[in-house]
């Protein structure tokens, strides 16, 4: 059995972030009313692109009225294509004259011919275009060429930004397979159930006001939007061959920016198993297919491990904030009170007190501190032995039991007995 967690592929500290690119993909200036710039990396997507662009051409507001055509644009980067992706896109521009659609063709060098570079080029272009019309809070919205966004996709993103989010991750639904009783579909649905239950438990243990329940668990390029100012603050999209969306999400968290996993922002994406990247949804579907053939289950983090992590994170955040606000702090050591508290939290996290105290003193944001903690945990065999991954079915049962314990009514009842 193998782990399905994507964190084993990339860590943000391994990713070099470069300044935003100065050379533009487009020579056509943006319209003055531009509020959203939608970007689509496309490699050999002539077959799927028509449905993707048709969905973007019919965007409406919350009342069902068409969005002003001049308020958003779509930029398609057809890179290293061997099919008619660019030609199909240009034909669609004629079919939807109301859609402001820009099509760019590029052949990237072999070392850069991957989705991370393509999406970075597009996002940099979108940021510059929005900035050039005086819209630093304009929205860069990413989707994929095999994905159909909901009619209110852009309007729902804008509503979450207006409510205080710096970035919005949409709910991504995979197309249902034509095969009945598909084992891969069952794995997919059970994995989604696990992650949604985990998100609900996380909300109960360590709530985030900007990302409150109901929420979901996905932060992927098929539906990932953020403001220009947030994009510039993190230094742009990390250029990695795959899981570039995961790396961008981690960068946002490291800067303590407000990320919303909105169930109101929805897209439907292809469930193909032969994708365009080495690691992504298609890779995950293949992994599940292999496990199904071997009659094995995916391995995931246990419910108690997740609960312990989030309890410790809540306490660590309080400790870190107290540390930053401690007027008696000399700059070299923690106060005695904080030092005592950090001992308990370090034990919960499987770290030494010295390691945790050093991380607290060096961190400039809580997100950076938490990332440091997770990196330390990954290198400690004691932590891995304490919390080995377990079968998905067992984890689902654990999460359901923990949710019953952590509901407000259960907590209130326990407190009244105490």
C-alpha positions, -999 to +999 in steps of 0.1 A: +000+000+000+012+035-008+005+069+006-016+092-015-004+124+002+011+148-024+035+163+002+060+135-005+068+152-038+074+188-031+082+211-002+081+248-006+116+252+009+129+233-022+113+257-046+131+288-059+108+318-064+120+343-089+108+379-095+078+384-118+087+382-154+090+415-173+085+403-208+048+399-217+031+372-237+007+396-252+010+429-272-027+437-270-033+460-241-060+451-215-093+469-214-096+496-187-126+478-171-106+445-166-113+429-132-105+392-138-078+376-159-084+339-165-054+318-174-054+284-191-022+264-198-030+240-227-008+213-241-025+191-268-060+200-256-077+205-289-104+180-280-112+194-245-107+231-250-141+238-267-161+229-236-137+248-214-140+280-233-178+276-239-182+276-201-161+307-197-180+325-225-213+323-205-203+336-171-231+352-151-235+371-118-254+359-087-287+371-103-280+352-135-272+382-156-242+380-180-210+395-167-199+426-186-177+412-214-150+439-208-147+429-171-128+396-178-105+381-203-091+346-210-055+339-219-047+305-234-011+294-236-007+266-261+028+253-253+047+226-270+016+213-288+016+185-314-021+190-322-043+219-333-049+234-298-040+270-308-060+267-341-091+254-322-088+282-296-087+309-324-118+294-340-136+295-307-127+332-304-147+337-335-176+315-323-178+336-290-172+372-301-183+385-267-155+366-250-122+385-248-099+356-257-061+358-262-043+328-277-005+325-274+017+298-289+051+290-274+076+262-276+094+260-243+128+245-240+129+209-228+139+217-192+110+242-190+083+224-209+060+217-180+028+230-165+047+249-137+065+271-162+034+275-184+012+285-155+038+309-141+041+327-175+004+331-176+000+342-140+027+368-144+011+381-175-023+383-158-008+401-128+009+427-150-022+433-171-044+439-140-017+460-124-014+481-156-051+491-154-048+502-118-064+471-103-041+456-077-070+438-061-080+424-095-083+386-097-060+361-114-082+330-120-066+297-130-083+268-146-073+239-169-080+231-205-099+199-196-121+217-170-156+233-172-162+261-147-197+267-133-217+296-148-212+317-116-175+307-112-160+342-115-189+358-096-185+333-067-148+339-066-153+377-064-178+373-036-153+353-015-126+380-022-150+407-012-157+388+021-120+390+030-101+362+012-068+368-005-071+336-025-100+312-033-097+275-041-127+260-058-144+226-054-132+203-082-155+175-092-143+148-116-165+135-144-183+103-135-169+073-154-190+055-180-182+022-164-207+011-138-193+002-103-160+016-112-135+007-084-114+038-090-145+060-086-152+043-053-116+051-041-120+087-053-153+092-035-140+076-003-109+098-004-130+129-009-152+118+021-121+114+042-107+148+033-141+165+039-145+149+073-110+159+081-117+195+071-148+196+093-128+182+123-101+208+116-127+235+118-140+222+151-105+219+167-086+249+152-111+271+134-101+296+107-126+325+104-117+331+068-120+294+059-149+283+081-171+253+077-186+245+052-154+243+032-136+217+012-100+204+009-088+212-026-063+238-038-055+229-074-049+247-106-082+237-121-098+263-098-074+285-080-078+323-079-060+351-060-056+388-060-027+405-078-014+419-045-014+384-029+004+369-060+030+396-058+035+393-021+045+356-024+067+363-053+047+345-079+039+309-087+068+285-078+082+270-109+082+233-104+073+205-130+041+195-112+021+203-081+028+239-087-006+247-073+002+229-041+034+249-039+015+282-044-009+273-017+019+266+007+035+299-002+003+317+006+000+300+039+036+308+047+028+345+043-003+342+065-025+352+036-062+343+038-071+313+017-107+303+013-117+267+002-152+277-011-179+252-018-197+278-038-169+280-064-172+248-085-157+232-116-159+198-133-127+183-147-117+153-168-112+120-151-087+108-177-059+086-165-034+098-191-028+134-181-003+161-191+018+162-159+038+136-141+019+140-108-017+152-107-052+139-107-045+115-136-015+101-117-037+097-086-064+078-105-037+054-118-025+049-083-060+040-071-064+017-101-032-001-091-043-005-055-077-018-066-061-045-087-040-055-057-070-055-035-053-030-012-064+003+004-048+037+003-029+047+034-037+081+050-031+099+083-051+086+112-078+106+128-060+108+162-029+121+144-048+148+127-066+158+159-033+160+178-017+181+150-045+206+150-048+208+188-010+214+189-013+240+161-039+259+179-018+260+211+013+268+191-004+298+174-014+312+208+021+307+220+036+323+190+013+353+192+021+357+229+058+355+222+055+382+195+035+404+219+058+398+249+072+433+258+097+416+281+112+395+253+149+402+250+154+388+215+175+359+227+154+336+249+117+328+255+102+341+287+100+314+315+062+311+311+064+306+273+093+282+277+072+260+300+043+260+276+065+252+247+077+220+264+042+206+263+035+216+227+069+203+216+060+169+231+027+169+212+045+176+180+072+151+185+099+178+185+126+187+211+120+218+231+152+234+217+140+229+181+106+243+187+119+274+206+144+281+179+117+279+152+095+302+173+122+328+176+131+327+139+097+327+123+083+359+109+049+345+103+029+317+119+026+300+085+064+299+082+066+285+117+041+258+110+058+248+079+091+245+098+074+222+123+060+199+096+094+197+079+110+187+112+084+161+118+090+145+084+127+140+093+121+124+127+117+086+127+101+088+162+072+108+148+067+084+119+067+054+142+043+072+166+018+079+138+021+054+110-004+058+082-035+036+083-060+022+058-085+046+045-115+027+058-102+028+093-094+065+091-129+072+080-143+054+110-119+073+133-129+107+119-166+100+122-161+091+159-139+121+165-165+144+150-191+132+174-167+140+203-159+175+190-193+188+180-203+218+201-231+199+219-207+171+229-181+196+241-208+215+261-220+182+277-185+172+286-179+206+302-211+205+322-201+171+336-167+184+346 
